[in-house]
Amino acid sequence: MSMAPGFGSVRIAVLIPCFNEEVAIAGVVRDFRRELPQATIHVFDNNSTDRTAAVAEAAGAIVGREPFRGKGNVMRRMFSDIDADVYVLVDGDGTYDARTAPEMVRRLLDEQLDMVNGARVQQVREAYRFGHVAGNRLLTGLVRTVFGKQFSDMLSGYRVFSRRFVKSFPAVSTGFEIETELTVHALELRMKTCEVATPYQARPEGSCSKLNTLRDGVRILRMIGLLVKEERPLAFFTAAFFLLALLSVGLSVPVILEYLDTGLVRRFPTAFLSVGIMVVAFLSLVCGLILDTVTHSRRETKRLHYLQQPVPGWPSNARTGAEPAPVEADAPSKAFEPPVALRA
């Protein structure tokens, strides 16, 4: 693994997931090699149908392959296969500015952060379509409301991670919703993070976007719902409890009023339905209480994996080159002497 100048002996890996980016990938590799000249550039081809892998290899990148389609699948492979101290993640479409990378890496190391998010600043109108802007604001706002307000651009594909973050990240997403999962992982473990503004430009001529505003927006929204259920089960199932309980009470009101007026219960199906919904409501509440305990255990496990890795930017024997103190193998061991009171 290469060592980037200006960052001591910190090992830096640039990770570029790609699918059919033959037009843009050579420029991305070239730009990041210029800004981080001794970092290792990894391009992971996601079963492309064009010459993405060959062009990336010719540009000097180390090319890996992930046969299962989807950005989440590619990132899971990259995070598991590549060993480094700092990971720079960027899309291979040429829309992110490599000149921001040294600043992002420096912030991560100097402030001992776990993630630096590249918040996009639009350079040309065509680079960031209105549907994408509106969807990003809506979804980012939803995550900020539920999990925390540290990020203004949750769906950015330009980030810098510590080894701690990468090796404790249990990726489960398969597609573009992986950015949501990355953000929530940092928020749930209360990791130290920051945002750095970075220019966002149009794709190179001849390159086309793989994003579908509606389809990917629905998938991201579904992922947010799943993450709320997984990470906030008590709140999720308590909300379900109140909705079901309200429905049950609403159905029972006519039955109760009729009973008070006539002393008879003529709407047995409605009465049974109301009771059944209320039972389900309380079951939902119990599920929330149980799953909340499970979630705390899962979070502690992820935290332990996180703590097993070194703090980014802090000196250690591995990074400073310091040798451990030598052990004198031939030095005689001191014999055990009992306390004076126990001697014969």
C-alpha positions as CSV (number, residue, x, y, z in Angstrom):
1,M,0.0,0.0,0.0
2,S,1.4,3.4,-1.0
3,M,2.1,6.2,1.4
4,A,0.9,9.7,0.4
5,P,3.4,12.5,0.9
6,G,2.3,15.1,3.3
7,F,0.4,12.6,5.4
8,G,3.4,10.8,7.0
9,S,3.2,7.0,6.6
10,V,-0.6,7.0,6.5
11,R,-1.9,4.4,4.0
12,I,-4.4,6.0,1.6
13,A,-6.7,4.1,-0.8
14,V,-8.9,5.8,-3.3
15,L,-12.0,3.6,-4.0
16,I,-13.9,4.1,-7.3
17,P,-17.0,2.0,-7.9
18,C,-17.8,1.9,-11.6
19,F,-20.5,0.6,-14.0
20,N,-20.1,1.5,-17.7
21,E,-17.9,4.6,-17.1
22,E,-15.5,4.0,-20.0
23,V,-15.7,7.7,-21.0
24,A,-15.0,9.2,-17.6
25,I,-12.9,6.7,-15.6
26,A,-9.5,7.6,-17.1
27,G,-9.9,11.2,-16.1
28,V,-11.0,10.4,-12.6
29,V,-7.9,8.1,-12.1
30,R,-5.6,10.8,-13.5
31,D,-7.1,13.6,-11.4
32,F,-6.8,11.6,-8.1
33,R,-3.3,10.4,-8.9
34,R,-2.4,14.1,-9.4
35,E,-3.9,15.2,-6.1
36,L,-2.8,12.2,-4.0
37,P,0.2,11.1,-6.1
38,Q,1.3,8.1,-4.0
39,A,-2.2,6.8,-2.9
40,T,-3.3,3.5,-4.3
41,I,-6.2,3.9,-6.8
42,H,-8.7,1.1,-6.8
43,V,-11.3,0.8,-9.5
44,F,-14.0,-1.9,-8.9
45,D,-15.8,-2.7,-12.1
46,N,-19.5,-3.7,-11.5
47,N,-19.9,-6.1,-14.4
48,S,-19.7,-3.4,-17.0
49,T,-20.6,-4.0,-20.6
50,D,-18.1,-1.5,-22.0
51,R,-14.3,-1.2,-21.6
52,T,-14.4,0.4,-18.2
53,A,-12.0,-2.1,-16.6
54,A,-9.5,-2.0,-19.5
55,V,-9.4,1.8,-19.6
56,A,-9.0,2.0,-15.8
57,E,-6.1,-0.4,-15.8
58,A,-4.4,1.4,-18.7
59,A,-4.7,4.6,-16.6
60,G,-2.8,3.0,-13.8
61,A,-5.5,1.9,-11.4
62,I,-5.7,-1.5,-9.6
63,V,-8.9,-3.1,-11.0
64,G,-11.1,-5.3,-9.0
65,R,-14.4,-6.8,-10.0
66,E,-17.8,-7.4,-8.4
67,P,-20.2,-9.5,-10.4
68,F,-23.4,-8.6,-8.5
69,R,-24.9,-5.4,-9.8
70,G,-25.5,-2.5,-7.5
71,K,-23.3,0.1,-5.8
72,G,-23.9,-1.3,-2.4
73,N,-22.5,-4.7,-3.5
74,V,-19.4,-3.0,-4.9
75,M,-18.8,-1.0,-1.8
76,R,-19.2,-4.1,0.4
77,R,-16.5,-5.9,-1.7
78,M,-14.2,-2.9,-1.6
79,F,-14.5,-2.4,2.2
80,S,-13.8,-6.1,2.8
81,D,-10.9,-6.5,0.3
82,I,-8.9,-3.4,0.7
83,D,-6.7,-2.6,3.7
84,A,-5.7,1.0,4.4
85,D,-5.7,3.7,7.1
86,V,-7.8,6.2,5.1
87,Y,-10.3,5.5,2.4
88,V,-11.3,8.0,-0.2
89,L,-14.6,7.0,-1.9
90,V,-15.6,8.8,-5.1
91,D,-17.9,7.9,-8.0
92,G,-16.3,7.2,-11.3
93,D,-18.4,9.5,-13.4
94,G,-16.1,12.6,-13.3
95,T,-18.5,14.8,-11.5
96,Y,-16.5,15.3,-8.2
97,D,-13.5,17.6,-7.9
98,A,-10.3,15.7,-7.0
99,R,-8.7,18.9,-5.7
100,T,-10.9,18.7,-2.6
101,A,-9.5,15.3,-1.6
102,P,-6.3,16.5,0.2
103,E,-8.3,18.9,2.3
104,M,-10.8,16.1,3.2
105,V,-8.0,13.7,4.1
106,R,-6.2,16.4,6.2
107,R,-9.4,17.2,8.1
108,L,-9.9,13.5,8.9
109,L,-6.3,13.1,10.2
110,D,-5.9,16.4,12.0
111,E,-9.2,16.2,13.8
112,Q,-9.3,12.4,14.3
113,L,-12.6,12.1,12.4
114,D,-14.2,9.0,11.1
115,M,-16.0,10.4,8.1
116,V,-15.7,13.6,6.0
117,N,-18.6,14.1,3.7
118,G,-18.2,16.0,0.5
119,A,-21.2,18.4,0.3
120,R,-21.9,19.2,-3.3
121,V,-21.8,22.8,-4.6
122,Q,-23.4,23.0,-8.1
123,Q,-21.1,24.4,-10.7
124,V,-23.3,24.2,-13.8
125,R,-27.1,23.8,-13.8
126,E,-27.0,20.6,-15.9
127,A,-24.8,18.8,-13.4
128,Y,-27.5,18.5,-10.7
129,R,-31.0,18.0,-12.1
130,F,-34.0,19.5,-10.3
131,G,-35.5,16.1,-9.5
132,H,-32.3,15.0,-7.9
133,V,-31.9,18.3,-5.9
134,A,-35.5,18.1,-4.6
135,G,-35.3,14.4,-3.8
136,N,-31.9,14.9,-2.0
137,R,-33.3,17.7,0.1
138,L,-36.4,15.7,1.0
139,L,-34.6,12.5,1.9
140,T,-31.8,14.3,3.7
141,G,-34.3,16.3,5.7
142,L,-36.1,13.1,6.7
143,V,-32.8,11.5,8.0
144,R,-31.9,14.7,9.8
145,T,-35.2,14.7,11.6
146,V,-35.0,11.1,12.7
147,F,-31.3,10.5,13.2
148,G,-29.4,13.8,13.6
149,K,-28.6,17.0,11.8
150,Q,-24.9,16.7,11.0
151,F,-25.2,16.4,7.2
152,S,-26.7,18.7,4.6
153,D,-26.0,16.3,1.6
154,M,-26.7,12.8,2.7
155,L,-26.5,11.3,-0.8
156,S,-23.1,12.6,-1.8
157,G,-20.9,9.9,-3.4
158,Y,-17.7,11.7,-2.3
159,R,-16.5,10.8,1.2
160,V,-13.3,10.1,3.2
161,F,-13.4,7.3,5.9
162,S,-11.2,6.2,8.7
163,R,-10.3,2.5,9.0
164,R,-12.5,2.5,12.1
165,F,-15.5,3.4,10.1
166,V,-14.9,1.0,7.2
167,K,-14.2,-2.1,9.3
168,S,-17.2,-1.6,11.6
169,F,-19.7,-0.9,8.7
170,P,-22.2,-3.8,8.3
171,A,-23.2,-3.0,4.7
172,V,-26.6,-4.5,3.8
173,S,-27.7,-2.3,0.9
174,T,-27.3,-3.4,-2.7
175,G,-27.9,-0.2,-4.7
176,F,-27.6,3.6,-4.5
177,E,-29.3,3.6,-1.0
178,I,-25.9,2.7,0.4
179,E,-25.2,6.4,1.0
180,T,-28.1,6.5,3.4
181,E,-26.8,3.5,5.3
182,L,-23.3,5.1,5.5
183,T,-24.8,8.3,7.0
184,V,-27.0,6.5,9.5
185,H,-24.1,4.3,10.6
186,A,-22.0,7.3,11.5
187,L,-24.9,9.0,13.3
188,E,-25.9,5.9,15.3
189,L,-22.4,5.2,16.6
190,R,-22.0,9.0,17.3
191,M,-18.8,9.1,15.2
192,K,-16.8,12.3,14.7
193,T,-17.7,13.7,11.3
194,C,-17.7,16.9,9.3
195,E,-18.7,18.2,5.9
196,V,-16.4,19.9,3.3
197,A,-17.9,21.8,0.4
198,T,-16.8,20.4,-3.0
199,P,-17.6,21.5,-6.5
200,Y,-20.0,19.4,-8.5
201,Q,-19.7,19.5,-12.2
202,A,-21.4,17.9,-15.3
203,R,-20.4,14.5,-16.6
204,P,-17.9,14.4,-19.5
205,E,-19.5,14.5,-22.9
206,G,-20.7,11.0,-24.0
207,S,-21.2,9.8,-20.4
208,C,-24.7,9.2,-19.1
209,S,-26.2,8.9,-15.6
210,K,-27.3,5.6,-14.2
211,L,-29.6,7.2,-11.7
212,N,-33.4,7.1,-12.0
213,T,-35.0,9.8,-9.9
214,L,-38.2,8.1,-9.1
215,R,-37.0,4.5,-8.8
216,D,-33.9,5.2,-6.7
217,G,-35.8,7.7,-4.6
218,V,-38.4,5.1,-3.7
219,R,-35.5,2.6,-2.9
220,I,-33.8,5.2,-0.7
221,L,-37.1,6.0,1.1
222,R,-37.7,2.3,1.7
223,M,-34.1,2.0,3.1
224,I,-34.8,4.9,5.5
225,G,-37.9,3.1,6.7
226,L,-35.9,-0.1,7.2
227,L,-33.2,1.8,9.1
228,V,-35.8,3.5,11.4
229,K,-37.2,0.0,12.1
230,E,-33.7,-1.4,12.7
231,E,-32.1,1.5,14.6
232,R,-35.2,3.0,16.3
233,P,-37.5,0.0,16.9
234,L,-39.1,1.4,20.0
235,A,-40.2,4.6,18.3
236,F,-41.2,2.7,15.1
237,F,-43.4,0.2,16.9
238,T,-44.7,2.7,19.4
239,A,-46.0,4.8,16.4
240,A,-47.6,1.7,15.0
241,F,-49.2,1.0,18.4
242,F,-50.8,4.5,18.6
243,L,-52.1,4.2,15.0
244,L,-53.6,0.8,15.6
245,A,-55.0,1.8,19.0
246,L,-56.5,4.9,17.5
247,L,-58.2,2.8,14.7
248,S,-59.4,0.4,17.3
249,V,-61.0,3.1,19.5
250,G,-62.5,4.7,16.4
251,L,-64.2,1.4,15.5
252,S,-65.4,0.8,19.0
253,V,-67.1,4.2,19.5
254,P,-70.4,3.3,17.7
255,V,-70.5,0.0,19.4
256,I,-70.1,1.6,22.9
257,L,-72.6,4.4,22.1
258,E,-75.2,1.8,21.0
259,Y,-74.6,-0.3,24.1
260,L,-75.1,2.8,26.4
261,D,-78.2,3.7,24.5
262,T,-79.9,0.3,24.2
263,G,-78.0,-2.0,26.4
264,L,-77.4,-4.3,23.4
265,V,-74.4,-5.1,21.2
266,R,-75.7,-5.6,17.7
267,R,-72.4,-5.0,15.8
268,F,-70.5,-8.1,16.9
269,P,-68.1,-8.1,13.8
270,T,-67.1,-4.5,14.5
271,A,-66.6,-5.2,18.2
272,F,-64.4,-8.3,17.5
273,L,-62.4,-6.3,14.9
274,S,-61.9,-3.5,17.3
275,V,-60.7,-5.9,20.0
276,G,-58.4,-7.7,17.6
277,I,-56.8,-4.5,16.4
278,M,-56.2,-3.4,20.0
279,V,-54.5,-6.8,20.7
280,V,-52.2,-6.3,17.6
281,A,-51.5,-2.8,18.9
282,F,-50.2,-4.0,22.2
283,L,-48.2,-6.8,20.5
284,S,-46.6,-4.1,18.4
285,L,-45.6,-2.2,21.5
286,V,-44.1,-5.4,23.1
287,C,-42.2,-6.1,19.9
288,G,-40.8,-2.5,20.1
289,L,-39.6,-3.1,23.7
290,I,-37.9,-6.4,22.8
291,L,-36.3,-5.2,19.6
292,D,-35.0,-2.1,21.4
293,T,-33.0,-4.3,23.7
294,V,-31.7,-6.3,20.6
295,T,-30.7,-3.1,18.9
296,H,-28.7,-1.9,21.9
297,S,-26.8,-5.2,21.8
298,R,-26.1,-4.8,18.0
299,R,-25.0,-1.3,18.5
300,E,-22.6,-2.4,21.3
301,T,-21.2,-5.1,19.0
302,K,-20.6,-2.6,16.2
303,R,-19.0,-0.2,18.7
304,L,-16.6,-2.9,19.8
305,H,-15.5,-3.6,16.2
306,Y,-15.1,0.2,15.9
307,L,-12.9,0.4,19.0
308,Q,-10.6,-2.4,17.8
309,Q,-9.2,-0.1,15.1
310,P,-6.6,2.6,15.7
311,V,-7.6,6.3,15.9
312,P,-7.0,8.1,12.6
313,G,-4.1,10.5,12.7
314,W,-2.7,9.4,16.1
315,P,0.9,8.2,16.2
316,S,1.7,4.6,16.7
317,N,4.6,2.3,16.2
318,A,3.3,1.2,12.8
319,R,3.0,4.8,11.5
320,T,6.0,6.5,13.1
321,G,8.5,3.7,12.5
322,A,9.4,3.4,16.2
323,E,10.6,0.0,17.2
324,P,9.3,-1.7,20.3
325,A,11.7,-1.9,23.2
326,P,14.1,-4.9,22.8
327,V,13.7,-7.8,25.2
328,E,17.0,-9.3,26.5
329,A,16.5,-13.0,25.9
330,D,19.6,-13.9,27.9
331,A,18.9,-11.8,30.9
332,P,18.5,-14.0,34.0
333,S,15.0,-13.9,35.5
334,K,14.8,-12.7,39.1
335,A,13.9,-15.5,41.4
336,F,10.9,-15.2,43.6
337,E,11.6,-14.3,47.2
338,P,8.9,-14.7,49.8
339,P,8.2,-11.9,52.2
340,V,10.4,-11.8,55.3
341,A,7.6,-12.9,57.6
342,L,7.2,-16.1,55.6
343,R,10.9,-17.0,55.4
344,A,12.0,-19.9,57.6
